[in-house]
Every structure is written in C-alpha cells, then in structure tokens.
Amino acid sequence: MSQSVANHPVLDPLLAPPFPQAALPMLRNPQLRTNVAHAIDVIQAKRFRLVNEKTDWQELRDAASAIRAESLRNLGFYLVQFETQCTAAGGTVHWASDATEARQIILDLLRQENASEVIKIKTMTSAEIQLNPFLQAAGVDVFETDLAEIILQLGDDEPSHIVVPALHVNRSQVREIFARRMGLDNLSDDPQALTAAARTYLRQKFLKIPTAISGANFLIAETGSVVVVESEGNGRMCLTLPRTMITIAGIEKVLPRFQDLEVMLQVLARSATGERMNPYTSLWTGVTPGDGPQSFHVVLLDNQRSSILARPVERQTLKCIRCAACMNTCPVYRQTGGHAYGSVYPGPIGAILTPQLMQMHHAQSLPFASSLCGACYEVCPVKINIPEVLIELRSQVVNQERHQFASIFDPMFLGMKIANLLFQKAWRFHLAQRLGRIGARLFTRKDGWIHSLPSLGAKWTQTRDLRALPSQTFHEWWAARAKEAR
Amino acid sequence: MSTAASSASRQQILDRIRAATRTSSNGSAQFVEDHAALPRNYVRSGKLTTEARIALMIERLREYDAEVLESTPENLVASIRAQLAASGKRTFVLPQGLPVDWLVSGFDWKVDNGLATADIEQAEGVVSAAFCGVADSGTIVLHHSPTEGRRVLTLLPDWHLCILRGSQVVETLPEYFDRCKRPPAFHPSDGDLSLGTPALVTWISGPSATADIEMTRIKGVHGPRFLHVIMVRDDI
C-alpha cells in the first residue's frame, strides 16, 4: 500500500505543512510517482490529439475567456438573475458567506428532510468546505457515488486531483480497498471487475436514499438552470432518483446565457479528460413536475471569492472551470502529485486559489511551488494567466514577511538588504565582485567548479555545481583592452 | 431553517460583489450589450454535406462503442423489431409520446404513464426518440419531451435504443444551440421560459464510462451499458 493511503494526507490549508516539506514524502514514494505519471501521460496524449483536431481551438479559448470575464464583471447582476429564474422554476436559493454557513444551511435542509443518509455527486466545492466530516459528525451518513470518490472514501484517502481524484491509486490498491471494505475476498484487480463491484455497491443506495448533494459546473443566469458534467451516470442517478437535491456552487460558477454552453462544453471535456464530449452532461431548471427531485435547493458559496473579485490581477482566478489541464501539464505536479499542495485544489490553479481562499494567511508556500514555465497558461481553456497571478501572490507573501520583526534576522532579507546597498553605487558593486572572487577561491576545486558551498550556499550546491568566478569581470576586461589599444 | 441568516448573507455577498465590480444591480440593457460584444470567432456552422454529416455522426457513435443501424422511415418498425430481437431482452419501457406501432409484438412493453421506479429498474431495455444529434462529438441530446421520456427512463435500464432522425443531426455544437432558439413543439415547463431554451437537457456521448482506475476506459458504470442507435434517413 502506498504511503499516501497509509498516512492520511492533510488537505486543510490551516494544518498542512508547507509545500517543500509536504512534497518530500511524495518524491520518495516511487509507487505514487509511477501512478501519477502514468495517469497524466494518458490524459495528456488524449488531450493533445483532440485539441489539435479542433481548427478553431484558439478562437474557442478567446470566447471562453471573454465569457467568463464578462460573467465576473457583472457577477452581481447575473447572480440575482439566476436566483430569480431558479426561484420561479421552483428552486430555493440560499446564500452562504463562508464554509461554516454553507455547512449549516445544508445540515438544516437535511434535518428538515429527516435525512440520516445522503448520496453525493463529486463536488470539489463540498471538499473545500469539508462537508463530509461535518455531516458525519452530525449523524448523517454520506455516500460518495463517483468511482474515484468511493475509492478515496473507502480507502480513507483524500483527492489528489480535481477531475480524477484517485489518480494516485493503482488497480491493486483499489482492489485491496474494495475487498476489505465491501467484503469481497475474491475480487480481481481487473478495472472492469472493480467497476462492476462499485456499480453493485451503489445501485441500492441510488434506489433507496432520497436525498442527494451535488456541485455545479455551471449556473445559467438567464434560465436559472444548473449544469453538471460527468462520465459515469452516478450524477444522473443522483439528479433523477432522490426526492430532494441540494446543489452547492461557488458564486463564480454563473454563466450569463444558455447559449454560452456551446463554447464551454466544447473546451471543458477536451481539456479535462481528452474527450470530444464527456459521456453525460445534465441540465435542469428548478423543479420539473413528475421528473426528478421535487424539492431543489442551491447554496451559493462566497468563501472569499468576492474578495478575490476585488483584486485586479487575481480576479482571473475565478474564471476557472476546474478542467485540471493546468495540473496535468505542470512539471511540478507531475513529480509531487496533488497531496503535497495541502489543499483540495492542487496544481497551478490550487497554487493561486488556495492562498487566496485563505486570505493569504495560510498556504503561503504555494505560490512558490512553480517554476513559472507558463505551461499552465498555455493550456488553460479560459486563458487564466497563472504565472502572472503567481508572481503577484509571491510579492504579497514577501511583503508580509518583510514587515515582520523576524525578517531582520532572516538571511534572505538580510542578503536582499546587502544587495540593495551594493547595487546603489558602482564602486560598491566592483568592490563586492573583487571580494567575492577572492572568497570564492576557497571553494573552487582544481577542475574549475564549485561543488559545495557552506551554510546557505549549500542549498544551491546540494543539487547543482557552480562554475568558478572568472578571473576578470567584463568591466575589467574592457578597461584592459582600452589600455592595450592605446 | 436559517432564512434570516441567509438573507443577511445574501445582502452582504451582493454588497461585496458590487463594491468589487463597481456595478449596481440595475441597467440590464448594458449587460446584454456587454455580452453581445464578446468575441465569437469560433466555427458556428458545419461545412459537410448531409451524407458526410450523417456518416461522421455514425462514425463518432461507433467510436463510443454504440451500435448504429441505418434505416429508411418506412422500414423503421422492422428495424426496431430486429434490434430488439437481437438484444435478447424481453421487457422494455418507453415514453408515452411515441407512436404505438413502435410497440412491436413479441415483447413485454411498459409505457411510462407514471411508472414506479422499481418497474423501470426491472425493465431490461428502453426505447426513446431524441431531440438532436451533434456529429462533431457524436452526442445525442435529449430534451425529455414526451417522445424522449422522463430522465429516469433512459437511465436505469441497461440497454438503450435511441431513434435518431437524419434531419435532427447537426454538425457542430453551436448548430444545436441555434436549434434551441426556435420555439420547441413541446416544453416541459409549458413555455415558462420564453426564449425556447429547454428546462431539462441530457447530452449523451456514448455509453456511461469511467477512467478512474489507471485511466483505463471501462464501459457502463451506472447508466446504460449498451447504447444502440437507429439512424432514420428522413433526410434523403
């Protein structure tokens, strides 16, 4: 069994260790890295093929980006329009400022229904507000119905990806979890058999449990409709069979018009799973007599989104449609997997979203968990300039730290202050160069390389060698050349 | 129920949003204009001939492991009979709005005049019509009219036979959305939504599938494992 399954990963940004520390056990877990790399290779190859077959991919990205930006620009209007239309169609809209309010609203609704059990469609927003442990503690049994979510729930594990949350678990690990938790000793590790086991396990739950919770991929302002994009049909089951449906959605999920889906549905599946279209997409509007749940609630969650909206550079974070293309292409995510990010939102989007959801009070190591290579921006179907936001957040983190008293003794800030002094005058800089050359001689080996530096410098030379400083600076060479010419 | 709390939160959230975006809740004309001005330079209309469009739809459906059979309108009932016979199944449900001659003899039919879930669950298969087919992605779109049935009807049975007419097949997804602008013949919410947009939609692209275990595609998790399509060539 992999370490990540044995040691419960911490995805609460309040409690999670900083990224570099959390990444270490992942990097030392060859099984996990193999699993993650395999899954990502498969998705990437499919995505690449299907994006390339689209002749209008860049135009679709432009449109998707513009639609999302406009939704955010006029968010207040569209949310009220959504509320009006959804209410007119028989739904009830609730507003939650933060996670605590959202959880309480959902629990109150469940209590009204006397629900002791609830079935769930995969929703990252519910993971964000840590809904499951809250409901369990309040005496409501929660059953996840997405295959990956069942694997995680039964394996007491946490999601490491927002689209394929169990991509870090391989088939033999799934077999072990299912055999143990479903009491199926003779289960094989064939994915077909494992999937069949999940189907049987859930069928009765679908037919019996009258209350369901879902997330939303999109809310349509013009009609008050909700859209859920899925593959397995567990979503359709939850949207159709129960008496009561509760949907939790971030306030940023709204799209102005039904027709906007003609763009979003084309870019979402291709970006997320490398399919032309995912097997099932469902749209419903309030309550339809005789078809599906007759009681329908939407919980609109702010949870810091409105403060992200107020910031000009960071606002684009809210354009995200949660396709996960950025994490699939990220060289850092590929090495560490998702748990190292200490949040339900990993990868590049998690690196910018999580610290903002925490008002920059936690998860400050995440904006640094990137090489700024820009691959995430290139694949993003709604053109979020993630590197730009990363740099903005880095500067905020540095500013926070700069103003702390401890920064006086921090070697990085001390170094920066010294550099600041040196760069102010040319003579200081030249003097530093000369002294540096003398100092560096102590560490330069005969082969002309510096292999190891003491104290802080060791952080650099741990993984790389440095060339010795040249015997002459450019300025010195130029001056000498001028002298010779005379 | 925390109604008072929720309404206080509502005001607070909307105030924060309006402060962040510097807009008021009024002036909807401005938003309509804003939205209309967005760049939409992607492909709207397809360029294929009718024959090529239908061929692409069939090819894409087959890529999803759906079984597709072409039929003339005259031959439709015989085609349905052949598909049902080949399925080896006996009990079928179908929506109440379909022509009675589709209920071919030799099988047990349960017409959905408010069937109990258990009855639908026990049926081995379902026969339905569709609203539209999108060739580009091999997608079948259901609007759940009386010929397409309630959502649960095409979900619980393991085997789905969908009757799609050639005239319903468009090439691109935007063309499907164009079709939705026309007032539909039937609307579940009785024309409540004046724009002609449907209240219920299911976009189906191949049978239920998952790739959650090592990205291996497995057919049939919860929805029907078998999707059969009869393509009725009313377009020729």
Interface residues (C-beta under 8 A of the other chain):
Chain A: N35 H38 A39 V42 I43 T55 D56 E59 L60 D62 A63 A66 I67 E70 L72 R73 N74 L75 G76 F77 Y78 L79 V80 Q81 A88 A89 H94 W95 A96 S97 E101 Q104 I105 D108 L109 Q112 T145 D146 L147 A148 I151 V164 A166 L167 N170 R171 V174 P191 Q192 L194 T195 A198 R199 L202 R203 F206 L207 E222 T223 S225 S231 E232 G233 N234 R236 M237 L239 T240 L241 I251 P256 R257 F258 Q259 L261 E262 V263 L265 Q266 T273 E275 R276 M277 N278 P279 Y280 T281 S282 L283 W284 T285 G286 T288 G290 D291 G292 L300 D302 S306 S307 L309 A310
Chain B: M1 S2 A5 S6 S7 S9 R10 Q12 I13 L14 R16 I17 R18 A19 A20 T21 T23 S24 S25 G27 S28 F31 D34 H35 L38 P39 R40 N41 Y42 V43 R60 Y64 G114 T117 A118 E121 V134 D136 S137 G138 T139 H144 R150 R151 V152 L155 L173 P174 Y176 F177 C180 K181 P188 S189 D192 L193 L195 T197 P198 A199 L200 V201 T202 W203 I204 S205 G206 P207 S208 A209 T210 A211 D212 I213 E214 M215 T216 I218 G220 V221 H222 G223 P224
